Amino acid sequence: MSLGEIKDRISAAELKAGRRDGSVTLIAVSKMQPNARVEAVLLEGQRVFGENRVQEAAGKWPAFREHYEGIELHIIGPLQTNKVRQAIELSQAIHSVDRPKLASAIARVAQETGSCPELFIQVNTGEEMQKAGILPAGADGFISDCRRMDLPVAGLMCIPPVDEEPSMHFALLAKIAARNGLEGLSMGMSGDFESAIALGATHVRVGSAIFGERK
């Protein structure tokens, strides 16, 4: 599927949900994709990209930024505390703030450097043991703690369980965001982004549908 087709589907989903055209940001998930594929998407005009690992992002994006203006990089994978400084230097948004220790590390580096990307708090809506994220019951308290640290919390992020209907998880995330006065909802991937848009997603993370399967 082409980038243009994905954008058309996003526009159609916005229209169907009664939302403003362009209200959803498409994050092209370029993790583990060869540079040639990434560059092809850049040439088509896409400027917002997502990477799982800071190390991979550091090896890829500084060079692209020398040739293409306006690139916006989102860190969407688990973030180790020892990679926080590098993540802050590289990215415009971090979608995986998932524990108090990480929030504290981001706050410390942000104070030292005087800058901080937009932050999304990852909520483990499925309460899965193997998955990162704040449990729904602890989300309100963690959001408050992050705000007390002056962190720029833009919204929430979730990755629904693979074997469950994603819309119930999107609805739960939207409910937590609404009661905390947060507008950003990073939810929806290649297989379910239209459902996420119907339930209020502001950012959808699409990889394989744009780039093809990872090698």
mmCIF file of the C-alpha atoms, coordinates in Angstrom:
data_MODEL
# 
_entry.id   MODEL 
# 
loop_
_atom_site.group_PDB 
_atom_site.id 
_atom_site.type_symbol 
_atom_site.label_atom_id 
_atom_site.label_alt_id 
_atom_site.label_comp_id 
_atom_site.label_asym_id 
_atom_site.label_entity_id 
_atom_site.label_seq_id 
_atom_site.pdbx_PDB_ins_code 
_atom_site.Cartn_x 
_atom_site.Cartn_y 
_atom_site.Cartn_z 
_atom_site.occupancy 
_atom_site.B_iso_or_equiv 
_atom_site.pdbx_formal_charge 
_atom_site.auth_seq_id 
_atom_site.auth_comp_id 
_atom_site.auth_asym_id 
_atom_site.auth_atom_id 
_atom_site.pdbx_PDB_model_num 
ATOM 1   C CA . MET A 1 1   ? 0.000   0.000   0.000  1.00 0.00 ? 1   MET A CA 1 
ATOM 2   C CA . SER A 1 2   ? 1.287   3.486   -0.818 1.00 0.00 ? 2   SER A CA 1 
ATOM 3   C CA . LEU A 1 3   ? 1.724   6.486   1.451  1.00 0.00 ? 3   LEU A CA 1 
ATOM 4   C CA . GLY A 1 4   ? -0.955  8.267   -0.578 1.00 0.00 ? 4   GLY A CA 1 
ATOM 5   C CA . GLU A 1 5   ? -3.454  5.451   0.018  1.00 0.00 ? 5   GLU A CA 1 
ATOM 6   C CA . ILE A 1 6   ? -2.818  5.533   3.772  1.00 0.00 ? 6   ILE A CA 1 
ATOM 7   C CA . LYS A 1 7   ? -3.318  9.319   3.818  1.00 0.00 ? 7   LYS A CA 1 
ATOM 8   C CA . ASP A 1 8   ? -6.562  8.943   1.849  1.00 0.00 ? 8   ASP A CA 1 
ATOM 9   C CA . ARG A 1 9   ? -7.821  6.363   4.357  1.00 0.00 ? 9   ARG A CA 1 
ATOM 10  C CA . ILE A 1 10  ? -6.927  8.669   7.251  1.00 0.00 ? 10  ILE A CA 1 
ATOM 11  C CA . SER A 1 11  ? -8.817  11.549  5.597  1.00 0.00 ? 11  SER A CA 1 
ATOM 12  C CA . ALA A 1 12  ? -11.840 9.312   5.005  1.00 0.00 ? 12  ALA A CA 1 
ATOM 13  C CA . ALA A 1 13  ? -11.787 8.149   8.642  1.00 0.00 ? 13  ALA A CA 1 
ATOM 14  C CA . GLU A 1 14  ? -11.569 11.776  9.853  1.00 0.00 ? 14  GLU A CA 1 
ATOM 15  C CA . LEU A 1 15  ? -14.559 12.702  7.684  1.00 0.00 ? 15  LEU A CA 1 
ATOM 16  C CA . LYS A 1 16  ? -16.588 9.693   8.855  1.00 0.00 ? 16  LYS A CA 1 
ATOM 17  C CA . ALA A 1 17  ? -15.888 10.588  12.496 1.00 0.00 ? 17  ALA A CA 1 
ATOM 18  C CA . GLY A 1 18  ? -16.935 14.199  11.890 1.00 0.00 ? 18  GLY A CA 1 
ATOM 19  C CA . ARG A 1 19  ? -13.427 15.442  12.560 1.00 0.00 ? 19  ARG A CA 1 
ATOM 20  C CA . ARG A 1 20  ? -11.448 18.194  10.896 1.00 0.00 ? 20  ARG A CA 1 
ATOM 21  C CA . ASP A 1 21  ? -9.361  17.150  7.901  1.00 0.00 ? 21  ASP A CA 1 
ATOM 22  C CA . GLY A 1 22  ? -5.725  16.990  8.993  1.00 0.00 ? 22  GLY A CA 1 
ATOM 23  C CA . SER A 1 23  ? -6.534  16.552  12.696 1.00 0.00 ? 23  SER A CA 1 
ATOM 24  C CA . VAL A 1 24  ? -4.670  13.208  12.769 1.00 0.00 ? 24  VAL A CA 1 
ATOM 25  C CA . THR A 1 25  ? -0.871  13.085  12.507 1.00 0.00 ? 25  THR A CA 1 
ATOM 26  C CA . LEU A 1 26  ? 0.509   10.121  10.573 1.00 0.00 ? 26  LEU A CA 1 
ATOM 27  C CA . ILE A 1 27  ? 3.706   8.775   12.141 1.00 0.00 ? 27  ILE A CA 1 
ATOM 28  C CA . ALA A 1 28  ? 5.529   6.633   9.564  1.00 0.00 ? 28  ALA A CA 1 
ATOM 29  C CA . VAL A 1 29  ? 7.200   3.928   11.664 1.00 0.00 ? 29  VAL A CA 1 
ATOM 30  C CA . SER A 1 30  ? 10.611  3.500   10.068 1.00 0.00 ? 30  SER A CA 1 
ATOM 31  C CA . LYS A 1 31  ? 12.186  1.162   12.629 1.00 0.00 ? 31  LYS A CA 1 
ATOM 32  C CA . MET A 1 32  ? 14.369  -1.543  11.071 1.00 0.00 ? 32  MET A CA 1 
ATOM 33  C CA . GLN A 1 33  ? 13.612  -0.254  7.573  1.00 0.00 ? 33  GLN A CA 1 
ATOM 34  C CA . PRO A 1 34  ? 16.488  0.156   5.106  1.00 0.00 ? 34  PRO A CA 1 
ATOM 35  C CA . ASN A 1 35  ? 17.485  3.739   4.351  1.00 0.00 ? 35  ASN A CA 1 
ATOM 36  C CA . ALA A 1 36  ? 16.412  3.437   0.709  1.00 0.00 ? 36  ALA A CA 1 
ATOM 37  C CA . ARG A 1 37  ? 12.809  2.745   1.731  1.00 0.00 ? 37  ARG A CA 1 
ATOM 38  C CA . VAL A 1 38  ? 12.848  5.597   4.256  1.00 0.00 ? 38  VAL A CA 1 
ATOM 39  C CA . GLU A 1 39  ? 14.248  7.999   1.670  1.00 0.00 ? 39  GLU A CA 1 
ATOM 40  C CA . ALA A 1 40  ? 11.547  7.011   -0.834 1.00 0.00 ? 40  ALA A CA 1 
ATOM 41  C CA . VAL A 1 41  ? 8.897   8.024   1.719  1.00 0.00 ? 41  VAL A CA 1 
ATOM 42  C CA . LEU A 1 42  ? 10.754  11.261  2.464  1.00 0.00 ? 42  LEU A CA 1 
ATOM 43  C CA . LEU A 1 43  ? 10.737  12.035  -1.261 1.00 0.00 ? 43  LEU A CA 1 
ATOM 44  C CA . GLU A 1 44  ? 6.953   11.606  -1.239 1.00 0.00 ? 44  GLU A CA 1 
ATOM 45  C CA . GLY A 1 45  ? 6.759   14.415  1.312  1.00 0.00 ? 45  GLY A CA 1 
ATOM 46  C CA . GLN A 1 46  ? 6.312   12.537  4.601  1.00 0.00 ? 46  GLN A CA 1 
ATOM 47  C CA . ARG A 1 47  ? 8.117   14.317  7.448  1.00 0.00 ? 47  ARG A CA 1 
ATOM 48  C CA . VAL A 1 48  ? 6.882   12.671  10.689 1.00 0.00 ? 48  VAL A CA 1 
ATOM 49  C CA . PHE A 1 49  ? 8.601   9.394   11.542 1.00 0.00 ? 49  PHE A CA 1 
ATOM 50  C CA . GLY A 1 50  ? 8.708   6.980   14.466 1.00 0.00 ? 50  GLY A CA 1 
ATOM 51  C CA . GLU A 1 51  ? 11.652  4.939   15.742 1.00 0.00 ? 51  GLU A CA 1 
ATOM 52  C CA . ASN A 1 52  ? 11.661  2.295   18.459 1.00 0.00 ? 52  ASN A CA 1 
ATOM 53  C CA . ARG A 1 53  ? 15.310  2.481   19.439 1.00 0.00 ? 53  ARG A CA 1 
ATOM 54  C CA . VAL A 1 54  ? 17.334  5.598   20.159 1.00 0.00 ? 54  VAL A CA 1 
ATOM 55  C CA . GLN A 1 55  ? 20.501  3.929   18.874 1.00 0.00 ? 55  GLN A CA 1 
ATOM 56  C CA . GLU A 1 56  ? 18.936  3.194   15.486 1.00 0.00 ? 56  GLU A CA 1 
ATOM 57  C CA . ALA A 1 57  ? 17.454  6.703   15.309 1.00 0.00 ? 57  ALA A CA 1 
ATOM 58  C CA . ALA A 1 58  ? 20.865  8.239   16.035 1.00 0.00 ? 58  ALA A CA 1 
ATOM 59  C CA . GLY A 1 59  ? 22.429  6.269   13.210 1.00 0.00 ? 59  GLY A CA 1 
ATOM 60  C CA . LYS A 1 60  ? 19.774  7.251   10.685 1.00 0.00 ? 60  LYS A CA 1 
ATOM 61  C CA . TRP A 1 61  ? 18.220  10.679  11.199 1.00 0.00 ? 61  TRP A CA 1 
ATOM 62  C CA . PRO A 1 62  ? 21.060  13.215  11.567 1.00 0.00 ? 62  PRO A CA 1 
ATOM 63  C CA . ALA A 1 63  ? 22.142  12.420  7.980  1.00 0.00 ? 63  ALA A CA 1 
ATOM 64  C CA . PHE A 1 64  ? 18.598  12.639  6.617  1.00 0.00 ? 64  PHE A CA 1 
ATOM 65  C CA . ARG A 1 65  ? 18.109  15.970  8.378  1.00 0.00 ? 65  ARG A CA 1 
ATOM 66  C CA . GLU A 1 66  ? 21.034  17.410  6.439  1.00 0.00 ? 66  GLU A CA 1 
ATOM 67  C CA . HIS A 1 67  ? 19.106  16.849  3.201  1.00 0.00 ? 67  HIS A CA 1 
ATOM 68  C CA . TYR A 1 68  ? 15.445  17.189  4.198  1.00 0.00 ? 68  TYR A CA 1 
ATOM 69  C CA . GLU A 1 69  ? 13.908  20.059  6.150  1.00 0.00 ? 69  GLU A CA 1 
ATOM 70  C CA . GLY A 1 70  ? 11.151  19.770  8.707  1.00 0.00 ? 70  GLY A CA 1 
ATOM 71  C CA . ILE A 1 71  ? 11.693  16.201  9.879  1.00 0.00 ? 71  ILE A CA 1 
ATOM 72  C CA . GLU A 1 72  ? 9.859   15.426  13.105 1.00 0.00 ? 72  GLU A CA 1 
ATOM 73  C CA . LEU A 1 73  ? 11.089  12.355  14.963 1.00 0.00 ? 73  LEU A CA 1 
ATOM 74  C CA . HIS A 1 74  ? 8.997   10.457  17.521 1.00 0.00 ? 74  HIS A CA 1 
ATOM 75  C CA . ILE A 1 75  ? 10.524  7.839   19.837 1.00 0.00 ? 75  ILE A CA 1 
ATOM 76  C CA . ILE A 1 76  ? 7.775   5.235   20.152 1.00 0.00 ? 76  ILE A CA 1 
ATOM 77  C CA . GLY A 1 77  ? 9.562   2.257   21.715 1.00 0.00 ? 77  GLY A CA 1 
ATOM 78  C CA . PRO A 1 78  ? 10.708  1.455   25.257 1.00 0.00 ? 78  PRO A CA 1 
ATOM 79  C CA . LEU A 1 79  ? 13.209  4.022   26.499 1.00 0.00 ? 79  LEU A CA 1 
ATOM 80  C CA . GLN A 1 80  ? 16.059  3.201   28.891 1.00 0.00 ? 80  GLN A CA 1 
ATOM 81  C CA . THR A 1 81  ? 16.979  5.897   31.382 1.00 0.00 ? 81  THR A CA 1 
ATOM 82  C CA . ASN A 1 82  ? 20.591  5.954   30.134 1.00 0.00 ? 82  ASN A CA 1 
ATOM 83  C CA . LYS A 1 83  ? 19.309  6.904   26.651 1.00 0.00 ? 83  LYS A CA 1 
ATOM 84  C CA . VAL A 1 84  ? 17.172  9.840   27.825 1.00 0.00 ? 84  VAL A CA 1 
ATOM 85  C CA . ARG A 1 85  ? 19.659  12.584  27.005 1.00 0.00 ? 85  ARG A CA 1 
ATOM 86  C CA . GLN A 1 86  ? 20.176  11.239  23.479 1.00 0.00 ? 86  GLN A CA 1 
ATOM 87  C CA . ALA A 1 87  ? 16.405  10.845  22.993 1.00 0.00 ? 87  ALA A CA 1 
ATOM 88  C CA . ILE A 1 88  ? 15.811  14.449  24.045 1.00 0.00 ? 88  ILE A CA 1 
ATOM 89  C CA . GLU A 1 89  ? 18.499  15.705  21.663 1.00 0.00 ? 89  GLU A CA 1 
ATOM 90  C CA . LEU A 1 90  ? 17.151  13.667  18.722 1.00 0.00 ? 90  LEU A CA 1 
ATOM 91  C CA . SER A 1 91  ? 13.378  13.734  19.000 1.00 0.00 ? 91  SER A CA 1 
ATOM 92  C CA . GLN A 1 92  ? 10.405  16.049  19.015 1.00 0.00 ? 92  GLN A CA 1 
ATOM 93  C CA . ALA A 1 93  ? 8.203   13.585  20.919 1.00 0.00 ? 93  ALA A CA 1 
ATOM 94  C CA . ILE A 1 94  ? 8.540   10.541  23.188 1.00 0.00 ? 94  ILE A CA 1 
ATOM 95  C CA . HIS A 1 95  ? 5.511   8.216   23.272 1.00 0.00 ? 95  HIS A CA 1 
ATOM 96  C CA . SER A 1 96  ? 6.698   5.686   25.844 1.00 0.00 ? 96  SER A CA 1 
ATOM 97  C CA . VAL A 1 97  ? 6.902   7.422   29.234 1.00 0.00 ? 97  VAL A CA 1 
ATOM 98  C CA . ASP A 1 98  ? 5.949   4.344   31.203 1.00 0.00 ? 98  ASP A CA 1 
ATOM 99  C CA . ARG A 1 99  ? 7.361   4.525   34.735 1.00 0.00 ? 99  ARG A CA 1 
ATOM 100 C CA . PRO A 1 100 ? 8.296   6.997   37.497 1.00 0.00 ? 100 PRO A CA 1 
ATOM 101 C CA . LYS A 1 101 ? 12.052  6.406   37.163 1.00 0.00 ? 101 LYS A CA 1 
ATOM 102 C CA . LEU A 1 102 ? 11.950  7.344   33.469 1.00 0.00 ? 102 LEU A CA 1 
ATOM 103 C CA . ALA A 1 103 ? 9.817   10.440  34.132 1.00 0.00 ? 103 ALA A CA 1 
ATOM 104 C CA . SER A 1 104 ? 12.318  11.599  36.766 1.00 0.00 ? 104 SER A CA 1 
ATOM 105 C CA . ALA A 1 105 ? 15.245  11.070  34.386 1.00 0.00 ? 105 ALA A CA 1 
ATOM 106 C CA . ILE A 1 106 ? 13.506  13.057  31.642 1.00 0.00 ? 106 ILE A CA 1 
ATOM 107 C CA . ALA A 1 107 ? 12.713  15.876  34.098 1.00 0.00 ? 107 ALA A CA 1 
ATOM 108 C CA . ARG A 1 108 ? 16.330  16.024  35.254 1.00 0.00 ? 108 ARG A CA 1 
ATOM 109 C CA . VAL A 1 109 ? 17.783  16.187  31.728 1.00 0.00 ? 109 VAL A CA 1 
ATOM 110 C CA . ALA A 1 110 ? 15.102  18.639  30.592 1.00 0.00 ? 110 ALA A CA 1 
ATOM 111 C CA . GLN A 1 111 ? 16.025  20.987  33.439 1.00 0.00 ? 111 GLN A CA 1 
ATOM 112 C CA . GLU A 1 112 ? 19.723  20.711  32.612 1.00 0.00 ? 112 GLU A CA 1 
ATOM 113 C CA . THR A 1 113 ? 19.267  21.293  28.880 1.00 0.00 ? 113 THR A CA 1 
ATOM 114 C CA . GLY A 1 114 ? 16.342  23.685  28.975 1.00 0.00 ? 114 GLY A CA 1 
ATOM 115 C CA . SER A 1 115 ? 14.373  21.673  26.415 1.00 0.00 ? 115 SER A CA 1 
ATOM 116 C CA . CYS A 1 116 ? 12.043  18.695  26.338 1.00 0.00 ? 116 CYS A CA 1 
ATOM 117 C CA . PRO A 1 117 ? 10.131  16.891  23.585 1.00 0.00 ? 117 PRO A CA 1 
ATOM 118 C CA . GLU A 1 118 ? 6.366   16.446  23.810 1.00 0.00 ? 118 GLU A CA 1 
ATOM 119 C CA . LEU A 1 119 ? 5.616   13.489  26.049 1.00 0.00 ? 119 LEU A CA 1 
ATOM 120 C CA . PHE A 1 120 ? 2.988   10.772  25.818 1.00 0.00 ? 120 PHE A CA 1 
ATOM 121 C CA . ILE A 1 121 ? 2.396   8.505   28.797 1.00 0.00 ? 121 ILE A CA 1 
ATOM 122 C CA . GLN A 1 122 ? 2.112   4.841   27.838 1.00 0.00 ? 122 GLN A CA 1 
ATOM 123 C CA . VAL A 1 123 ? -0.869  3.134   29.461 1.00 0.00 ? 123 VAL A CA 1 
ATOM 124 C CA . ASN A 1 124 ? -0.963  -0.663  29.605 1.00 0.00 ? 124 ASN A CA 1 
ATOM 125 C CA . THR A 1 125 ? -4.692  -0.834  28.851 1.00 0.00 ? 125 THR A CA 1 
ATOM 126 C CA . GLY A 1 126 ? -4.666  -4.626  28.607 1.00 0.00 ? 126 GLY A CA 1 
ATOM 127 C CA . GLU A 1 127 ? -2.800  -4.981  31.933 1.00 0.00 ? 127 GLU A CA 1 
ATOM 128 C CA . GLU A 1 128 ? -0.425  -7.417  30.228 1.00 0.00 ? 128 GLU A CA 1 
ATOM 129 C CA . MET A 1 129 ? 2.452   -8.691  32.346 1.00 0.00 ? 129 MET A CA 1 
ATOM 130 C CA . GLN A 1 130 ? 4.969   -8.615  29.486 1.00 0.00 ? 130 GLN A CA 1 
ATOM 131 C CA . LYS A 1 131 ? 4.074   -5.112  28.290 1.00 0.00 ? 131 LYS A CA 1 
ATOM 132 C CA . ALA A 1 132 ? 5.375   -1.759  29.499 1.00 0.00 ? 132 ALA A CA 1 
ATOM 133 C CA . GLY A 1 133 ? 3.082   1.022   30.630 1.00 0.00 ? 133 GLY A CA 1 
ATOM 134 C CA . ILE A 1 134 ? 1.266   2.440   33.607 1.00 0.00 ? 134 ILE A CA 1 
ATOM 135 C CA . LEU A 1 135 ? -1.765  0.380   34.619 1.00 0.00 ? 135 LEU A CA 1 
ATOM 136 C CA . PRO A 1 136 ? -5.091  2.186   34.042 1.00 0.00 ? 136 PRO A CA 1 
ATOM 137 C CA . ALA A 1 137 ? -5.745  2.403   37.792 1.00 0.00 ? 137 ALA A CA 1 
ATOM 138 C CA . GLY A 1 138 ? -2.469  4.269   38.311 1.00 0.00 ? 138 GLY A CA 1 
ATOM 139 C CA . ALA A 1 139 ? -2.706  6.547   35.281 1.00 0.00 ? 139 ALA A CA 1 
ATOM 140 C CA . ASP A 1 140 ? -4.321  9.579   36.959 1.00 0.00 ? 140 ASP A CA 1 
ATOM 141 C CA . GLY A 1 141 ? -1.738  9.637   39.732 1.00 0.00 ? 141 GLY A CA 1 
ATOM 142 C CA . PHE A 1 142 ? 1.181   9.242   37.329 1.00 0.00 ? 142 PHE A CA 1 
ATOM 143 C CA . ILE A 1 143 ? -0.113  12.037  35.077 1.00 0.00 ? 143 ILE A CA 1 
ATOM 144 C CA . SER A 1 144 ? -0.298  14.296  38.160 1.00 0.00 ? 144 SER A CA 1 
ATOM 145 C CA . ASP A 1 145 ? 3.240   13.326  39.196 1.00 0.00 ? 145 ASP A CA 1 
ATOM 146 C CA . CYS A 1 146 ? 4.572   14.152  35.708 1.00 0.00 ? 146 CYS A CA 1 
ATOM 147 C CA . ARG A 1 147 ? 2.834   17.519  35.762 1.00 0.00 ? 147 ARG A CA 1 
ATOM 148 C CA . ARG A 1 148 ? 4.341   18.297  39.157 1.00 0.00 ? 148 ARG A CA 1 
ATOM 149 C CA . MET A 1 149 ? 7.755   17.722  37.541 1.00 0.00 ? 149 MET A CA 1 
ATOM 150 C CA . ASP A 1 150 ? 6.835   20.338  34.889 1.00 0.00 ? 150 ASP A CA 1 
ATOM 151 C CA . LEU A 1 151 ? 6.959   17.715  32.145 1.00 0.00 ? 151 LEU A CA 1 
ATOM 152 C CA . PRO A 1 152 ? 5.144   18.674  28.914 1.00 0.00 ? 152 PRO A CA 1 
ATOM 153 C CA . VAL A 1 153 ? 2.607   15.836  28.891 1.00 0.00 ? 153 VAL A CA 1 
ATOM 154 C CA . ALA A 1 154 ? 0.788   16.078  25.553 1.00 0.00 ? 154 ALA A CA 1 
ATOM 155 C CA . GLY A 1 155 ? -1.256  12.913  25.821 1.00 0.00 ? 155 GLY A CA 1 
ATOM 156 C CA . LEU A 1 156 ? -1.431  9.153   26.244 1.00 0.00 ? 156 LEU A CA 1 
ATOM 157 C CA . MET A 1 157 ? -0.336  6.138   24.189 1.00 0.00 ? 157 MET A CA 1 
ATOM 158 C CA . CYS A 1 158 ? -1.420  2.498   24.140 1.00 0.00 ? 158 CYS A CA 1 
ATOM 159 C CA . ILE A 1 159 ? -0.725  -0.739  22.289 1.00 0.00 ? 159 ILE A CA 1 
ATOM 160 C CA . PRO A 1 160 ? -3.795  -3.004  22.634 1.00 0.00 ? 160 PRO A CA 1 
ATOM 161 C CA . PRO A 1 161 ? -3.369  -6.763  23.168 1.00 0.00 ? 161 PRO A CA 1 
ATOM 162 C CA . VAL A 1 162 ? -3.079  -8.565  19.824 1.00 0.00 ? 162 VAL A CA 1 
ATOM 163 C CA . ASP A 1 163 ? -5.926  -10.992 20.617 1.00 0.00 ? 163 ASP A CA 1 
ATOM 164 C CA . GLU A 1 164 ? -8.516  -8.449  21.792 1.00 0.00 ? 164 GLU A CA 1 
ATOM 165 C CA . GLU A 1 165 ? -10.797 -5.980  20.032 1.00 0.00 ? 165 GLU A CA 1 
ATOM 166 C CA . PRO A 1 166 ? -8.656  -2.801  19.915 1.00 0.00 ? 166 PRO A CA 1 
ATOM 167 C CA . SER A 1 167 ? -11.563 -0.351  20.034 1.00 0.00 ? 167 SER A CA 1 
ATOM 168 C CA . MET A 1 168 ? -12.315 -1.077  23.694 1.00 0.00 ? 168 MET A CA 1 
ATOM 169 C CA . HIS A 1 169 ? -8.705  -0.189  24.535 1.00 0.00 ? 169 HIS A CA 1 
ATOM 170 C CA . PHE A 1 170 ? -8.851  2.973   22.432 1.00 0.00 ? 170 PHE A CA 1 
ATOM 171 C CA . ALA A 1 171 ? -12.068 3.975   24.229 1.00 0.00 ? 171 ALA A CA 1 
ATOM 172 C CA . LEU A 1 172 ? -10.459 3.375   27.633 1.00 0.00 ? 172 LEU A CA 1 
ATOM 173 C CA . LEU A 1 173 ? -7.423  5.482   26.710 1.00 0.00 ? 173 LEU A CA 1 
ATOM 174 C CA . ALA A 1 174 ? -9.667  8.306   25.458 1.00 0.00 ? 174 ALA A CA 1 
ATOM 175 C CA . LYS A 1 175 ? -11.637 8.212   28.708 1.00 0.00 ? 175 LYS A CA 1 
ATOM 176 C CA . ILE A 1 176 ? -8.471  8.479   30.854 1.00 0.00 ? 176 ILE A CA 1 
ATOM 177 C CA . ALA A 1 177 ? -7.195  11.333  28.674 1.00 0.00 ? 177 ALA A CA 1 
ATOM 178 C CA . ALA A 1 178 ? -10.486 13.260  28.832 1.00 0.00 ? 178 ALA A CA 1 
ATOM 179 C CA . ARG A 1 179 ? -10.739 13.185  32.600 1.00 0.00 ? 179 ARG A CA 1 
ATOM 180 C CA . ASN A 1 180 ? -7.160  14.450  32.863 1.00 0.00 ? 180 ASN A CA 1 
ATOM 181 C CA . GLY A 1 181 ? -7.605  17.234  30.314 1.00 0.00 ? 181 GLY A CA 1 
ATOM 182 C CA . LEU A 1 182 ? -5.229  15.683  27.784 1.00 0.00 ? 182 LEU A CA 1 
ATOM 183 C CA . GLU A 1 183 ? -5.885  16.030  24.060 1.00 0.00 ? 183 GLU A CA 1 
ATOM 184 C CA . GLY A 1 184 ? -3.166  13.807  22.578 1.00 0.00 ? 184 GLY A CA 1 
ATOM 185 C CA . LEU A 1 185 ? -4.040  10.184  21.840 1.00 0.00 ? 185 LEU A CA 1 
ATOM 186 C CA . SER A 1 186 ? -1.295  8.106   20.223 1.00 0.00 ? 186 SER A CA 1 
ATOM 187 C CA . MET A 1 187 ? -3.164  4.959   19.240 1.00 0.00 ? 187 MET A CA 1 
ATOM 188 C CA . GLY A 1 188 ? -3.807  2.880   16.164 1.00 0.00 ? 188 GLY A CA 1 
ATOM 189 C CA . MET A 1 189 ? -1.380  1.028   13.915 1.00 0.00 ? 189 MET A CA 1 
ATOM 190 C CA . SER A 1 190 ? -1.427  -0.458  10.401 1.00 0.00 ? 190 SER A CA 1 
ATOM 191 C CA . GLY A 1 191 ? -4.311  -2.852  11.105 1.00 0.00 ? 191 GLY A CA 1 
ATOM 192 C CA . ASP A 1 192 ? -6.606  -0.703  13.224 1.00 0.00 ? 192 ASP A CA 1 
ATOM 193 C CA . PHE A 1 193 ? -5.895  3.017   12.709 1.00 0.00 ? 193 PHE A CA 1 
ATOM 194 C CA . GLU A 1 194 ? -9.364  3.770   11.296 1.00 0.00 ? 194 GLU A CA 1 
ATOM 195 C CA . SER A 1 195 ? -10.973 2.408   14.455 1.00 0.00 ? 195 SER A CA 1 
ATOM 196 C CA . ALA A 1 196 ? -8.554  4.516   16.519 1.00 0.00 ? 196 ALA A CA 1 
ATOM 197 C CA . ILE A 1 197 ? -9.440  7.676   14.558 1.00 0.00 ? 197 ILE A CA 1 
ATOM 198 C CA . ALA A 1 198 ? -13.147 7.021   15.164 1.00 0.00 ? 198 ALA A CA 1 
ATOM 199 C CA . LEU A 1 199 ? -12.375 7.022   18.892 1.00 0.00 ? 199 LEU A CA 1 
ATOM 200 C CA . GLY A 1 200 ? -10.281 10.191  18.899 1.00 0.00 ? 200 GLY A CA 1 
ATOM 201 C CA . ALA A 1 201 ? -6.704  9.287   17.915 1.00 0.00 ? 201 ALA A CA 1 
ATOM 202 C CA . THR A 1 202 ? -4.561  12.348  17.227 1.00 0.00 ? 202 THR A CA 1 
ATOM 203 C CA . HIS A 1 203 ? -1.485  10.313  16.198 1.00 0.00 ? 203 HIS A CA 1 
ATOM 204 C CA . VAL A 1 204 ? -1.497  6.974   14.359 1.00 0.00 ? 204 VAL A CA 1 
ATOM 205 C CA . ARG A 1 205 ? 1.646   4.859   14.045 1.00 0.00 ? 205 ARG A CA 1 
ATOM 206 C CA . VAL A 1 206 ? 1.803   3.084   10.686 1.00 0.00 ? 206 VAL A CA 1 
ATOM 207 C CA . GLY A 1 207 ? 4.817   1.074   9.546  1.00 0.00 ? 207 GLY A CA 1 
ATOM 208 C CA . SER A 1 208 ? 4.420   -2.031  7.408  1.00 0.00 ? 208 SER A CA 1 
ATOM 209 C CA . ALA A 1 209 ? 1.428   -0.650  5.485  1.00 0.00 ? 209 ALA A CA 1 
ATOM 210 C CA . ILE A 1 210 ? 3.672   2.181   4.225  1.00 0.00 ? 210 ILE A CA 1 
ATOM 211 C CA . PHE A 1 211 ? 7.106   0.575   3.954  1.00 0.00 ? 211 PHE A CA 1 
ATOM 212 C CA . GLY A 1 212 ? 6.252   -3.073  3.382  1.00 0.00 ? 212 GLY A CA 1 
ATOM 213 C CA . GLU A 1 213 ? 7.290   -5.905  5.662  1.00 0.00 ? 213 GLU A CA 1 
ATOM 214 C CA . ARG A 1 214 ? 10.551  -5.444  7.530  1.00 0.00 ? 214 ARG A CA 1 
ATOM 215 C CA . LYS A 1 215 ? 13.471  -7.436  6.258  1.00 0.00 ? 215 LYS A CA 1 
# 
